[in-house]
Amino acid sequence: MSGKRILITGAEGYLGSIIAPFLIECGYEVTGLDTGFFRDALLYTVSPYRVVQKDARDFTVEDLKGIHGVIHLAGISNDPFGDLTAEAIYDPTREYALHIAKLCKGKGVRFIFASSCSIYGKGTGVFLDESGEVHPQTPYSKNKLEIEEGLKRLADQHFSPIALRLSTVFGLSPRMRFDIVINMFVGMALTSREIVLNSDGLAWRPNVDIRDVARAFQAAVESEYSEPELLIVNIGRDDNNLKIRDIADLVAGETGGVAVKLLKENPESDKEGLVKSQVVQDGVDTRTYRVSFAKMKKWFPGFKCLYDVESGVRDLIAGLRELKLDAKLFKDRRFYRLQKIED
């Protein structure tokens, strides 16, 4: 395993800031490629790794020299963006993802795409697997699906790309995100002694600790998969499929029994506009799905997710307390992707 050279696009984001140092610790030689937009959005010091400042749209075959595998994280991770159309935002990310994949195909380089379980969108109550129907509810999710479809068309006997459909990620990262559900709930509980839900909390979500995400990408790098089609694998664990309200109650319990409120009934609790979501209408979030991870166990037999939500939340609470997280830092717009980009 050691000595393999891995290129990570979007290496200076929430995920890349954990994945890159982890792979280096495991003996890989890692190079990041990033625009640097979030470089200074640091909650704490990041372990050093080499990053080439470059836009993914400018990726060339020269960037693949000596590379064993590409982990493609670069993209846009929020909906919506003011007056910009979804096409204006997401079409370029699809184009450069597939451009990089084509270059990898030409050079015999493994291509691993960070997809999302949000593609499932609106489930029917059953546990969804990779062969089931998908109903993406947002431009972000539709973009992930479009890239998967493009990779399916590229795959052949000489190119076996992998798409990891990540559950909703949570956990501590140097380039923190407080705009994702568990991280936001923990930040609220620690800094304001209340948790505010932007919906009724009845929607289901699969969740995965960011440390397990790093290990999943390593498993994909080491996989001997060589079939002439795109391998799609859900990443998570069965017992981390939880309702939003149950997650809030768990976090509340782990932080001393803080209050859980609904934004619809307490609009004054979101003066900064960090909690409200335009995807949620009248307190209802249509994005609700539970996911099966049986295929992950088949294709990555030596891998399993180690952290359930309860243990991951406890570690996150301990980490944020050690960093002395306060309300000012928690509400810093650098840690909210939409707000940071708008600024």
N, C-alpha and C positions, 0 to 999 in steps of 0.2 A: 504493500500500500504506500509506503513512504516514498517520496521523491516524485510522485505524480504532480504535474503542473495543472492547476485549476484556475480558470479565469471566471471571475464573478462580476457580472454587470449589475449596476445599481448597488455596488458594494458598500456605499456609505449611507445606507438607509437603516431602518429598524432591524430588518433581518440580517442584512449583510454584515452589520457591526458585531453580530454574534457568530454567524456562520464562518466568516473569514478567520478570526482568531482560533475558533474551534478546529478547523481543518489544519491550520498551522501546527497547533498542539498535537494533532494526530500524525504529523510528519509530512503533510503535503506542502508543496510550494505554491503559494497563492498570490495571484495578481488581481487587483480590483480595477474596475473601469467605472467611472462615475463623473457626472457633471460637476459635483462638488456643492450642489445646491443645499444639501443638509449637513455639510461638513461641520459647521459650527453649531449645529443644533444638539449640543451635548449635555446630557444630564450628569455624566461623570466621565472620567478619562477612558478612552478606548485603547485596548491593546493594539500596538502598532502593526500595520501591515501595508504592503506596497499598493498604492492606488495611482493609476494613470488618469489624469483629468481629461475626460473625453466624452462627448455626447454619443449615445448608442446609435444615433442616426448616422454618425460618421465612421462606424465600424468597418474595418477592411480586413482582407485576408491576412495582412501582416500582423494583425492583433492575435492571430491563432498560431503564430510560430512557436513550436515546441509545446503546445497546449494539449493535454490529454482530454479535458472535458470543460464545457462551459455551463455554469449555473446562471440562468437568466432570470434576474430579479428586477431589472429595470422596467419601469412602467409608471402609470398614474394610478393611485390607490384611493381615490375619493370621487364621489358624486355629490352634488353637481358643482359646476364652476361658473357662477354668475350668468352672463349673457352668452357664453361660448356654447356652441352646439356639441353634442356628444361626438359627432363625427370629427369636429376640429380637434377635440381633445384626444380621442382614442385611436383614430385611424393611423396617425404616425406611430403609435406604440405597436400596433399590429404589424405595420409595414417593417419596422426595424427588427422586431422579434423574428419574423419569417426571413428577413434578409440575413440575419446572423445565423439562423438555422441552416439556410442554404449554403452559406460559407462553410459551416461545420460539416455538412454533408459532403461537400467537395473535398475537404481535407481529412475526412475520416475521424472527426472529433465528436465525442459524445455530447449531446445537447440535452440539458435538463431544464425544463420550464417550470417556474413557480406559478401554478394555476391555483384555483380556489374552489372549495366546496360550495361557495355562494352561487356557483353555476346551477345548482339544483333548485335554488330559488324558492319554490313553493311546493312542499312535499304533500303527500296524501296521508301521512301518519305512519307509513311503513318505513323501515330502514332502507335508505337508498344506496344502491351500489353503482359502480362505474358503467354498467350496461343499461341502466335505467334512463327514463326520460328526464330531460332537464328543462327548467322553466326560469331562466335568469330574469331577475326583477329590476336590474339596474344596468346602465351602460357599462359600468365597471365589469359586471359579471358577464355581460354579452361579449365584451372585448376578450375576456379570458377564453370563452367558448370559441370565438372566431379564430383565435390563435391556435387553439387545439385543433380546429378543423383544418387550418392551414398545415399544421404539422402532420396530420393524417395524410394529406395529399403528398407531402414530401417523403414520407416513410417508404422504404423499399428494402430489398435484400441487402443493400449497402448502408442503410441509414435507419437506426432504431432509436428514435428520440423517446424521452420519458417526460411525462407531465405529472407532477405531484399536485394533487388537489388538496391544498392545505385547509384544515379546519380553521376556525377563527383563532388567531394566534394571541397568546398573552404571555406576560413575563417581562423581566427586567432586561433592558438593553441600554448601552451608552447613548444611542440616538433613539431615545424613548418616544413611544407614541401613547398619549393619554386619550386618544380619540377612538380606541377600540375597547370593547365592552368591559372586560374584566379589569384591564388597567385603569379605565376610567372609574369604575366602581371602587376600586381600592384607593385611588387617589382622592376621590370624594370623601370616603369614609375617614381617611387619615387627616384630611385638612379641614373639613367642614362638619364632620360628625353626622353626615346624612348622605344617603344615596338617592339620586333623582333619576327615575326612569323616563325616557322619552316616549315610551309606549306602555301598553297595559302589562307587558312582561310575559305574555302567554306564548310568544314565539319560541320555537326550539332552535338551538344552535349546537353544532359540534365544536369543541374547543381543543386546542393543543398548546402545550408549553413550548416556548421558543427554543428551549434547550433540546427538546425532542425534534423540532424542525431541523436544527443543525445536524443532528444524528441521522435524520431521514435523508437529507441531501448526501451525506457521506455514504449511506446505504445505496443510493442511486448511482453515485460515482463508481462504487465497487461492484455494482450489479453486472452480471454476465449476460444480461438481456440482449438478444440479437435477432428477435423476430422482425419480419418486414412490415411492421405497423407500429403506430404510436402506442406506447404503454401508458395507460392512465391509472394512477393509484391514489386512492384517498388516504390521507395521513391524519391519524388521530387514534383515539381509543374509545371503545363502545361506551364505557361508563362516563365519558366526558360529553355525551349528548345530554344537554340540560336546557330547561326553560330559563329564559332571561330572569324571570322573577326568582327562581330558585337560586340562580347565581348570586343575585343581589342579597337574598336572605343568608346565603353562605358567607359572603363577604361581611355582611353586617354582624353575623355571629362571631366571626374571627377578629373583628375589630371592636368588640365590647358591646355589641347590641345597639348599633347606631340605627337611626330612623331610616325607613325606606319610603320614599314619596313618589308620586306621579307628577311629571312636569305639567300635564294637562290641568291638574288641580293646584299646582304650585308654580306658576310661571315666573314668579319673582326669584326662584332658585337658580335661574339661568340668565343672569343679567348680561353676561359676556357672550351669550349665544353659542357656547361650546357644546351644549347638550342637545339642543334641538336638531332634528334631522328632517330634511324635506322628503325623505323616503317614507317616514311615518306620517300617516294621515289619520286624524281624529283618534289618536292613541293606539292605532292598529298598525303593526308591522307585518306586511304580507310575506316577508322573507322568513319562512319557517320550515325547517327540514332536519331530519335525523339521518345519520349516515352510517353505513356498514364499512368495516375495515378488514374484512376477511381477505380481500385480494392483496392487501399490504402484507399479510402474514405469508401468503403464497409466494410472492415474488421477492420479498426481502425476508427470508426465513430467519436470519440472525438478528433481525431488528424488531423492537417493540417500543412503544412510547412508555416511558418510565413514570411520568408524572400525571396523577389525576388532578382534577381542578382544585380539590381541597389542599393537597400538599403544595401545589404550585402557587396557590394564593398565599399560603403561609410564608413561603419563601419570598414572594413579592412584597408582602407586608414587612417582613424583616429587612429586606434590602432597602425599601423606601424609607423606613424608619432610620436605618443606619445613615442614609444620605440626608436625613433631616428634612424631608420633603415638607414644604409649607404651602399655603394657599397661593402665594405669589408665583412660586416655581411651578406648581401644578397647573396653573392657568396660563403659563407662558405659551404664547402662540407658536413658538418654535416646535412644540411637541404635539401640535394638531396640524395634520397635513394640509387640509383645505385652507385653514387660516394662514399657515406659513406661506403657501403658494400665492394666496390672495395678497399678502403683504408685499 
